[in-house]
């Protein structure tokens, strides 16, 4: 396959960026999108040019490091039959000779560091704002040692699958990180261990979300549509219910 790429190149956070065209030859349809970028970078290195910087780690759809907007869609969702991560998007999803636009996440809370790499430490600050659970959880418990209703347990597990990739923010027209924040809040709020700080946690994490410059949620649904772990939109509804309840808690808990 031959692939024509238009890639966002930006030397650093202070520099102006621009789209640069590249022609990639010898692309196998079995390559992942990141492997195709590896092929391009090998060619650029041989030519003495600066390779394209992009985030990656496990390349198994688990770590959440890879994050690229492909043809205007986070993780190339428009070219995949199911939500997936960039590392799990394969070149068989594109036609031979296709022209593909490749850009970094576009959100005020995710400033570009270089090329396709963005700073996602705002997510870390949201998690840090949630603090720790105050009870002594000890080591890994025996199965079913802490009773939890099946519905709540399943809901907590679904929310905990969030890998923090940031696709929800990149897809949202408002640049909101509310699906990520809701997932991190809900997976504790549904379990007994998360109850002591349940309502203080939701207030501090939402406050940090807003302080870091993420936009407000208006329930458009683009976040859930591109989420590689298919976290449902009603996770945000659960956050909003807890946030409203927290306003009537005298001690914040």
ROGUPA-584873 format. One line per field, with one value per residue (C-alpha): chain; residue in three letters; residue number from 0; x, y, z. Coordinates in nm, 3 decimals, always signed. Each point is the difference from the previous one (the first is absolute). Layout:
N
unit = A,...
code = ALA,...
pos = NUM,...
east = X,...
north = Y,...
up = Z,...
END
This chain:
253
unit = A,A,A,A,A,A,A,A,A,A,A,A,A,A,A,A,A,A,A,A,A,A,A,A,A,A,A,A,A,A,A,A,A,A,A,A,A,A,A,A,A,A,A,A,A,A,A,A,A,A,A,A,A,A,A,A,A,A,A,A,A,A,A,A,A,A,A,A,A,A,A,A,A,A,A,A,A,A,A,A,A,A,A,A,A,A,A,A,A,A,A,A,A,A,A,A,A,A,A,A,A,A,A,A,A,A,A,A,A,A,A,A,A,A,A,A,A,A,A,A,A,A,A,A,A,A,A,A,A,A,A,A,A,A,A,A,A,A,A,A,A,A,A,A,A,A,A,A,A,A,A,A,A,A,A,A,A,A,A,A,A,A,A,A,A,A,A,A,A,A,A,A,A,A,A,A,A,A,A,A,A,A,A,A,A,A,A,A,A,A,A,A,A,A,A,A,A,A,A,A,A,A,A,A,A,A,A,A,A,A,A,A,A,A,A,A,A,A,A,A,A,A,A,A,A,A,A,A,A,A,A,A,A,A,A,A,A,A,A,A,A,A,A,A,A,A,A,A,A,A,A,A,A
code = UNK,UNK,UNK,UNK,UNK,UNK,UNK,UNK,UNK,UNK,UNK,UNK,UNK,UNK,UNK,UNK,UNK,UNK,UNK,UNK,UNK,UNK,UNK,UNK,UNK,UNK,UNK,UNK,UNK,UNK,UNK,UNK,UNK,UNK,UNK,UNK,UNK,UNK,UNK,UNK,UNK,UNK,UNK,UNK,UNK,UNK,UNK,UNK,UNK,UNK,UNK,UNK,UNK,UNK,UNK,UNK,UNK,UNK,UNK,UNK,UNK,UNK,UNK,UNK,UNK,UNK,UNK,UNK,UNK,UNK,UNK,UNK,UNK,UNK,UNK,UNK,UNK,UNK,UNK,UNK,UNK,UNK,UNK,UNK,UNK,UNK,UNK,UNK,UNK,UNK,UNK,UNK,UNK,UNK,UNK,UNK,UNK,UNK,UNK,UNK,UNK,UNK,UNK,UNK,UNK,UNK,UNK,UNK,UNK,UNK,UNK,UNK,UNK,UNK,UNK,UNK,UNK,UNK,UNK,UNK,UNK,UNK,UNK,UNK,UNK,UNK,UNK,UNK,UNK,UNK,UNK,UNK,UNK,UNK,UNK,UNK,UNK,UNK,UNK,UNK,UNK,UNK,UNK,UNK,UNK,UNK,UNK,UNK,UNK,UNK,UNK,UNK,UNK,UNK,UNK,UNK,UNK,UNK,UNK,UNK,UNK,UNK,UNK,UNK,UNK,UNK,UNK,UNK,UNK,UNK,UNK,UNK,UNK,UNK,UNK,UNK,UNK,UNK,UNK,UNK,UNK,UNK,UNK,UNK,UNK,UNK,UNK,UNK,UNK,UNK,UNK,UNK,UNK,UNK,UNK,UNK,UNK,UNK,UNK,UNK,UNK,UNK,UNK,UNK,UNK,UNK,UNK,UNK,UNK,UNK,UNK,UNK,UNK,UNK,UNK,UNK,UNK,UNK,UNK,UNK,UNK,UNK,UNK,UNK,UNK,UNK,UNK,UNK,UNK,UNK,UNK,UNK,UNK,UNK,UNK,UNK,UNK,UNK,UNK,UNK,UNK,UNK,UNK,UNK,UNK,UNK,UNK,UNK,UNK,UNK,UNK,UNK,UNK
pos = 0,1,2,3,4,5,6,7,8,9,10,11,12,13,14,15,16,17,18,19,20,21,22,23,24,25,26,27,28,29,30,31,32,33,34,35,36,37,38,39,40,41,42,43,44,45,46,47,48,49,50,51,52,53,54,55,56,57,58,59,60,61,62,63,64,65,66,67,68,69,70,71,72,73,74,75,76,77,78,79,80,81,82,83,84,85,86,87,88,89,90,91,92,93,94,95,96,97,98,99,100,101,102,103,104,105,106,107,108,109,110,111,112,113,114,115,116,117,118,119,120,121,122,123,124,125,126,127,128,129,130,131,132,133,134,135,136,137,138,139,140,141,142,143,144,145,146,147,148,149,150,151,152,153,154,155,156,157,158,159,160,161,162,163,164,165,166,167,168,169,170,171,172,173,174,175,176,177,178,179,180,181,182,183,184,185,186,187,188,189,190,191,192,193,194,195,196,197,198,199,200,201,202,203,204,205,206,207,208,209,210,211,212,213,214,215,216,217,218,219,220,221,222,223,224,225,226,227,228,229,230,231,232,233,234,235,236,237,238,239,240,241,242,243,244,245,246,247,248,249,250,251,252
east = +0.000,+0.095,-0.132,+0.012,+0.018,-0.053,+0.154,-0.001,+0.362,+0.082,+0.350,-0.109,-0.277,+0.110,+0.037,-0.268,-0.098,-0.100,-0.117,+0.281,-0.061,+0.174,-0.024,+0.036,+0.070,+0.008,-0.278,-0.151,-0.373,+0.084,+0.201,-0.151,-0.023,+0.295,+0.209,-0.069,+0.132,+0.305,+0.060,-0.018,+0.233,+0.257,+0.000,+0.027,+0.291,+0.189,-0.050,+0.137,-0.336,-0.168,-0.233,-0.359,-0.054,-0.303,-0.106,-0.008,+0.082,-0.172,-0.150,-0.264,-0.287,+0.058,+0.223,-0.177,+0.322,-0.071,-0.228,-0.028,-0.277,-0.026,-0.205,-0.170,-0.098,+0.167,+0.182,-0.124,-0.348,-0.145,+0.216,-0.067,-0.316,+0.030,+0.156,+0.370,+0.332,+0.239,+0.239,-0.277,-0.111,+0.141,+0.086,-0.252,-0.254,+0.140,+0.007,+0.322,+0.104,-0.213,+0.082,-0.015,+0.013,+0.182,-0.025,+0.047,-0.285,-0.153,-0.101,+0.101,+0.074,+0.236,+0.274,+0.221,+0.352,+0.138,-0.162,-0.270,+0.095,-0.220,+0.024,-0.273,+0.112,-0.329,-0.152,+0.252,-0.098,-0.368,+0.080,+0.224,-0.282,-0.208,+0.246,+0.012,-0.268,+0.028,-0.075,+0.276,-0.062,+0.297,+0.128,-0.208,-0.312,-0.153,-0.273,-0.337,+0.143,-0.153,-0.364,-0.098,-0.319,+0.059,-0.130,+0.227,+0.298,-0.046,-0.039,+0.319,+0.190,-0.122,+0.111,+0.336,+0.088,+0.074,+0.363,+0.025,+0.094,-0.178,-0.202,-0.313,+0.155,+0.127,-0.342,-0.207,-0.081,+0.028,+0.330,-0.163,+0.167,-0.319,-0.021,+0.350,-0.078,-0.332,+0.165,+0.260,-0.267,-0.258,+0.225,+0.052,-0.348,-0.157,+0.204,-0.011,+0.367,-0.074,-0.283,+0.182,+0.118,-0.259,-0.148,+0.311,+0.185,-0.246,+0.021,+0.380,+0.045,-0.257,+0.154,+0.344,-0.150,-0.131,+0.318,+0.211,-0.195,-0.218,-0.329,-0.345,-0.199,-0.314,-0.077,+0.081,+0.126,+0.309,+0.211,-0.180,+0.000,+0.382,+0.081,+0.207,-0.135,-0.361,-0.068,-0.369,-0.116,-0.223,+0.317,-0.004,-0.359,+0.117,+0.266,-0.255,-0.234,+0.280,+0.108,-0.350,-0.025,+0.337,-0.142,-0.229,+0.266,+0.107,+0.337,+0.062,-0.028
north = +0.000,+0.362,+0.248,+0.377,+0.170,+0.359,+0.015,+0.281,+0.102,+0.230,+0.033,+0.089,+0.158,+0.352,-0.054,+0.035,-0.329,-0.098,-0.300,-0.171,-0.252,-0.339,-0.301,-0.339,-0.299,-0.370,+0.017,-0.338,-0.018,-0.201,+0.286,+0.202,+0.374,+0.050,-0.255,+0.198,+0.311,-0.205,-0.080,+0.367,+0.094,-0.256,+0.163,+0.350,-0.109,-0.147,+0.331,+0.191,+0.163,+0.036,-0.296,+0.064,-0.001,-0.192,-0.166,-0.378,-0.274,-0.340,+0.004,-0.242,+0.242,-0.007,+0.285,+0.301,+0.165,+0.014,+0.281,+0.142,+0.170,-0.183,+0.161,+0.218,-0.285,-0.097,-0.336,-0.008,-0.100,+0.088,-0.270,-0.273,-0.212,+0.002,+0.247,-0.072,+0.156,+0.135,-0.292,-0.248,+0.175,-0.192,+0.124,-0.239,+0.263,+0.236,-0.024,-0.025,+0.354,+0.160,+0.345,+0.013,+0.305,-0.065,+0.250,+0.010,+0.021,+0.347,+0.137,+0.298,-0.228,-0.213,+0.235,-0.137,-0.092,-0.106,-0.122,-0.247,-0.006,+0.192,+0.066,-0.202,+0.061,+0.181,-0.349,-0.084,+0.308,-0.098,-0.342,+0.152,+0.233,-0.307,-0.098,-0.341,-0.213,+0.032,-0.362,-0.259,-0.207,-0.229,-0.237,-0.153,-0.143,-0.339,-0.005,+0.114,+0.082,+0.349,-0.037,+0.224,-0.026,-0.144,+0.307,+0.237,-0.233,-0.021,+0.378,+0.052,-0.243,+0.165,+0.343,-0.135,-0.111,+0.364,+0.019,+0.380,+0.037,+0.335,-0.087,+0.125,+0.345,+0.009,-0.098,+0.237,+0.333,+0.161,-0.168,-0.153,-0.274,-0.091,-0.361,-0.069,+0.176,-0.182,-0.337,+0.061,+0.116,-0.267,-0.303,+0.092,+0.137,-0.335,-0.201,-0.015,+0.103,+0.328,+0.116,+0.197,+0.278,-0.054,+0.350,+0.198,-0.184,+0.099,+0.367,+0.018,-0.193,+0.204,+0.320,-0.112,-0.090,+0.354,+0.160,-0.175,+0.163,-0.285,+0.108,-0.065,-0.310,+0.056,-0.370,+0.000,-0.357,+0.020,-0.114,-0.332,-0.056,-0.003,-0.152,-0.314,-0.161,+0.096,+0.171,+0.102,+0.359,-0.055,-0.026,+0.380,-0.006,-0.201,+0.264,+0.280,-0.174,-0.037,+0.360,+0.126,-0.214,+0.130,+0.351,-0.114,-0.180,+0.214,-0.168,-0.057,-0.377
up = +0.000,-0.054,+0.257,-0.031,+0.338,+0.107,+0.347,+0.255,+0.070,+0.288,+0.144,+0.354,+0.204,-0.092,-0.374,-0.264,-0.160,-0.351,-0.202,-0.194,-0.280,-0.018,-0.231,+0.170,-0.222,+0.082,+0.255,+0.088,+0.066,+0.313,+0.152,+0.278,-0.050,+0.235,-0.188,-0.315,+0.178,+0.107,-0.367,-0.088,+0.285,-0.114,-0.344,+0.150,+0.220,-0.299,-0.182,+0.301,+0.074,+0.338,+0.068,+0.102,+0.375,+0.123,+0.326,+0.031,+0.248,+0.022,-0.352,+0.125,+0.064,+0.376,+0.116,-0.154,-0.117,-0.373,-0.101,-0.351,-0.195,-0.333,-0.277,+0.259,+0.234,+0.328,-0.039,-0.361,+0.114,-0.341,-0.161,+0.257,+0.028,+0.380,+0.249,+0.036,+0.091,-0.264,+0.059,-0.078,-0.320,-0.296,-0.347,-0.157,+0.107,-0.266,-0.377,-0.199,-0.095,+0.272,+0.131,+0.380,+0.226,+0.328,+0.287,+0.378,+0.252,-0.033,+0.341,+0.209,+0.296,-0.215,-0.131,-0.276,+0.112,-0.338,-0.323,+0.106,+0.370,+0.243,+0.373,+0.175,+0.358,+0.061,+0.028,+0.272,+0.196,-0.017,+0.144,+0.267,+0.101,+0.084,+0.271,+0.164,+0.159,+0.379,+0.092,+0.020,-0.309,+0.071,-0.265,-0.276,+0.170,-0.055,-0.264,+0.134,+0.346,-0.027,-0.104,-0.292,-0.205,-0.347,-0.182,+0.194,-0.036,-0.376,-0.022,+0.200,-0.222,-0.320,+0.127,+0.117,-0.354,-0.089,-0.118,+0.012,-0.366,-0.040,-0.311,+0.175,+0.037,-0.358,-0.138,+0.212,-0.171,+0.344,+0.089,+0.306,+0.202,+0.182,-0.127,+0.135,+0.330,+0.033,-0.060,+0.270,+0.245,-0.078,+0.033,+0.368,+0.064,-0.091,+0.253,+0.384,+0.024,-0.173,+0.223,+0.278,-0.237,-0.272,+0.001,+0.090,-0.277,-0.271,+0.099,+0.004,-0.325,-0.191,+0.137,-0.124,-0.338,-0.036,+0.136,-0.265,-0.280,-0.122,-0.153,+0.138,-0.095,-0.208,-0.060,-0.371,+0.025,-0.219,+0.297,+0.040,-0.377,-0.020,+0.341,-0.072,+0.318,-0.083,+0.331,-0.020,-0.001,+0.303,+0.209,-0.011,+0.126,+0.303,+0.067,-0.023,+0.245,+0.254,-0.058,+0.074,+0.314,+0.120,+0.019,+0.283,+0.200,+0.298,+0.051,-0.371,+0.042
END
